[in-house]
């Protein structure tokens, strides 16, 4: 038998890529899901659970004896942010973390490690300031969301179980995350420039993020917060120019903030106009090697995949 890995949020964009990479190693994979799933050919075992409630015996049994528990669960930040949806984003993260932490603390044989997702939204809109894992949080909605998420995970009895928090940057892939929408706009000639010269994007290829999760699970002497970003942030206008060149569609539009807010709301403004220059200081110090460090090579590769 392989090492048991339990994943919450395993059916999403990042989770599906993570499972694909875990299958190449010696792991038994269990995915927590709200609805019963039966897929005997997937090589994955699905377990129903109820985030926000006290753990039942089924969840306790699955988590007990596991090598690692990975919590990726949380409502997408890419939808329009109404007051009710902001509450859903917050509750989905707190509820899933509460139930997982409760199960681990009550388990007869707790896992060796827990990986709890967070996001670089923790730092807020910081212009060109270099942000490491030691940087202080911001004070906007996404900052408070990330801080609340991380505080809930800290209720873990970490004298027994090692807690790893990964603050995800903007995750790029051809089949999910931000890139397919950026590509779609570009090929329609609707790519645009946003913000000012300090408008930085801290990104990571989905394969590197999954590699980093597995790397940290296996590097048992590391714990705490890690920034899940490429070593090379890119200016958002530069990213749009690279995408325009890769798709052969010149960049013609400049999107004013008021128009973006009118169409997409607060979340769209935050995504397009906030700036974060985040570095993966602790991953580099730990010896992690990135497969995708150059944004132009990454975009060209993803565009090639999208065209297929």
N, C-alpha and C positions, 0 to 999 in steps of 0.2 A: 504493500500500500504506500501511496505517496503522502506528502504533507497536506493536511487538510486546510484549505483556504476558504473562508466564508466571506461572501461579497454582498453588500447591500448597494443597490443601484447598478447591478451587474448587467441589466438589459439595455442601458443607455449607450450613447456614443463611446464614451471612454471605457465603460465597463465591458462592452463587447470586444474592444481591442485588447483590453487587459486579459480577458479570458482566452483570446486567441494566442497571446504570448505565453500565458501560464500553461496552456495545453502542450507547449513544446518542452516543458520541464516536468519534474517528478511531483506533480500536485494533484490532489483530489479536490475538485471545485464544487462548492455549494453556493447557490445564488438565492438570496432572500427575495421573495416576491409577494405582492399582495394578493395576486390571483394565481390559482393552481395552474401549473404548466406541466405538460407531459411531452417530453422529447427524448425518447430513449436513445436516439442516435447522436445526441449532441455531446456526450461525454461529460455533461454537467448535471448535477442533481439540484432540483429546485425545491425550495422550502417556503411554505407560506408563513407570513408574519403580519403583525399589526403594529406599525410604528406609532409611538405615542402611548402605548399601553404597557403595563407590566409584562415582562417576558413570560410566555407559557412554557410548559414542560418540553414541547417540541423544539422551541428555539434554544432553550437551555441545553438540551441534548446535542443539538447541532454545534453550538459554540464550544461546548466542553470538549477538551482534547484537540482543539484546532491549533494549527501552527500560527495562523494570523487571521485577523478579521479586518476587512477593508470596507470602510464606509464612504460610498460615493453618492449617497442618496440626497436629493434635494431638488425642489422645483426649479425649472430653468429661469435664468435671469433675462432671457432674450424676448420674453413677451412684454406687452405693454403693462406698465406698472400702475394699476389702479390701487386704491387703498386696500381693497380686499386681497388683491394679488400680492401686494407687499407682505401682508400678513401670512399668506400661504407660503411664500418663499421662506419666511422666518420659521414658521411652525414646521414645515416639512424637514428642515435641517435639525431643529431642536428635538422634534419628536423622534426622528430616526436615531439620533445620537443618544437620546435618553434611554430608549429601549435597548440599544446595543450595549451601552455602558452598564445598564442595570443587569443585563444577562451575563455579561462578563464578570461583574462583581459578585454575582450569585452562583457562577459556574463551579462545579466540583473540581474541574481541571481547566483553569483559565488559559486562554491563548498566550503564546509567548509575546506576540506583538499585535498592536492595533494601528492601522493607518487610517487617520480621519482626514477627509478632504477639507480644505478651506480655500480661500482665494486671495489674490493680490489686491482685490478690492479693499482688503484690510487696511491698506496704507492710505487710501483716499487719493484725491487729485493732487499730485506733488510736483508737477512740472518736470524739470531736469534733475531734480535731487536724486542722487544715487541711493537706492533703498535695498538694504540687506535684511536678513532675518531679525536683526537687532533693532530695526527702525520702529518708531512708535506708530500706533494706528492713527487713521484720520478720524473725522467726525461726521461723515455723511452717511447715507443710508447703507450703502454696501459695506462701509467700515463697521458700522454697528452690527450688521448681519454677520460678518465674519467673526467679529469679537464674540458675539453671543454663541455662535457655533463652536468656537474654540473653547470657550469657558465651559460649555456643557460637556465637552469631551474630557476636560480636566477633572471631572468627577470620577474618572476611572481610578481604581486602586492600582496606581502605577508602581507600587512597591513589588507587585507581582507581574504585571503586564507592562511592557514597554510601549509608550505612546509616541507615535510619529505623526506630525501634522504637516501636510503638504499644501502650501498655498499655490493653487493653480494659476498660471497666467492664461492668456487667450490661447486655447488649444486648437491647433490647425490640423485638419485632415480633410480628405476628399469626400468623406461620407457623413460628415456631421460637424457640429461646432459652427464657427463663424465663416469658414472659408467658402462653402458652397454658395452662400448668399452673396458674398463679395464677388465670386466668380460670375454668378448669374448677372449681377448688375454690370460687371465689366464687359461681358460679351454682348450685352444689349447697348453698350455705349453710354451707360448711366453711372459709371464710376465717378467719384467726386473727391475733392480735397476737403479736409476738415480742420478747423482750428488754426493754431499758430505754430511757430517754429519749435516750440517746446512740447509738441503733442506726440509723446512717445507711446509705443505699444510694446509691452513685454509679452512675448509669445513663446510657445513650445509646440513642437510636432507631437502628435498623439503617441507615436511610437516611442519617442524619448520619455514622455511622461510615464508611460507604462513600464518602460525599462527602469526608470527611477524608482517606481513603486516596488518592483521586484528586487532591485538592488538594495533598497533600504530594509526590506523584509529579511534579506539574507545577511546583511551587514549588522549583526546583532549587537555591536558595540556602539551604534549610533541611535540617538533618540532626539526628541524635541521638534522644532520647526525647521522646515526646509522650503525654500522657494522653488516651485516647479516651473522654471522658466529657462529659455535659452540664455547663453552667456551674452547674446548680442541683441538687445532691444532695437527696434527700428522705428523711425519716425513714420507716422501714419501716412503722410503725403508720399514718402518714399515707397512705402508698401503699395500704395495705389498706383504709382508710376511703374513699379516693377510688374504689377498685375496687368496694367495697360499694355506694356511692352510684350508680355508673355501671350496675351490674347490678341494682340494686333489692333486694339481699340484705343485710340488716343484719349487721354484724360481731358475732358472739356469743361466739366462742371465744378463749381465751388458751392458747397452746401452751407447756407447760413444757419446758425444755431436755432433761430426762431422757427424756421421752416421745418427743421428736423423735430423740434419739440411738438409742433403742430401735428405732424404726421405720425411720429413714433412715440411721443411722450417722454417722460423723464428718463426712462431706461435707455432709450436711443441716444439722447443727449449725453448721458454718462458714458456709454460705450464708444461714441464717436469723438467726443471732445475732451474727456478726462485724459490725463497724462501720468504715466508711471514708468520710471526707469528702474526696473527691479533686476537685481543680479542674483544668481544661484550660488552665493558664496559658500554655503555649507556643503552643497553637493560637490562642488569643485574640490573643496578641502578633503572630502571623503574619498576622492579618486574616481568619481563617476565620469564616464566618457559619453559625450553626446554624439549621436549619429547625424543630427541636423543642426548645424550652427549658423550656416549662411542663409539669410532670408531669400536671396535671389535664387539659389539652387533649390531651396524648399518650395518656393512658389512655382518655379518651372516644373518641378516634379509633380506637384499637386495639380497644376493645370493640365499636364500630360495625362494624368489619371482621370481627370474630369472629362477630357475630350473622348476618352475611350468609353 
